[in-house]
């Protein structure tokens, strides 16, 4: 299966279209149009990683090299959190990590 067709199939499974995928991943719609029209044969590694992360599959699976495994990659929350935290200072990233650890520990204690 060609890469664009595979991405379309994953979008259909999730009930979204290519434009919604591009917005959610922060990738250029034109790059996927070029792929669809045959002006491109593949996408950049960064774009492939974003799309694979969005669908929680490996890049290899996205490329059709290995079967899809839904437990690989980021879930929707982790992916959203990744994008929200990119602009934070290192100090604020550390604070956020401490908060996450605190909540994890509280949950483990049953609180």
N, C-alpha and C positions, 0 to 999 in steps of 0.2 A: 504494500500500500504506500502511496506517495505521502510525503510529509504533510502537505496541506490537507489532503483527504483525511489523514489520521487526526489532525488538529480539529477539523470539522466534525469528525465523529465524536471526539471527546467533548466538544462544545454541545453537540446534540444530546449526549448523555447527561450533561449538566443542565440542559435547557437554556442555553445562552447562544448568542451568535458571535461571530468573529470580532465584530466591533466592540461588543461588551468585554470579550476576552482581552482585547488590546488595551482598553481603558483600565481594566482591573490589574493587568500586568505592567502597564506603563511601557508598552511596546508600540512601535509605529505600525499603523494600519497599512501604510503603503508597502512595508516590507512583506506583509502577508499577501497583499494583492500581487506584488511582484512574484512571489512564490507560486501563487495560484495561476498566474498568467504565463509562467515558465521563464520569466525574465531573471529569476534567481533559481538556483538549484537547492539551496539550503539557507539557513539563517545563522546569524552570529552565535557564538557559544553563549554569550550573555543572554540573548533573546531566547535561545533554546532552554537555558536554565530557568528563566522567568516563567516560561510557558509550562515547562515540566513541573516546576514548583507549584504553580497554580493548580494543576491537575493532580498533584501528589503522585507523580510517576517519575521514573528516572529519565534522564536525557536519552539513554540507550533505548528505553522502551518507546519514547516519543519518536525516535528515529526508526523504530521497527527492528532494532538489533536484538532485543530481548523482549519476552512477554511482559505486559504491563503488570505491575505489582502496586496496588493501591496504598500500601503502607510505606512506600518510599517517598521522601520529600516532605515538604511542609503541608500541614493542614491549613485551612483557610485562615484561622486565627493567627497562626504563626507567621504565615506569609504577610498578612496585614500588619502585624506587629513589626516585622522586619522592615517594611517600608516606612512605617511611622517613626521608627527609631533611627533611621539613617542620618538625620540631621542633628541628632542630639550630641551634646558634648560627651566626652569620655566620662566625666564625673556624673552626668545625669544617666548615662547608660549603666554605670555601676550601681547607682541608686535604684534604678528600675530592676536590675538583676537581684539586688538585695530584697526588694519587695516581692518579686516572684518566688524567691527562696522562702521568704517568710510565709507567704500564702500556701506554698507546697507543704511546709512543715506543719502549719496549722491544720491543713486538710488531713495530713497523715495522723495527727493527734485526735482527729474527729471533731475539731472545733469549727 
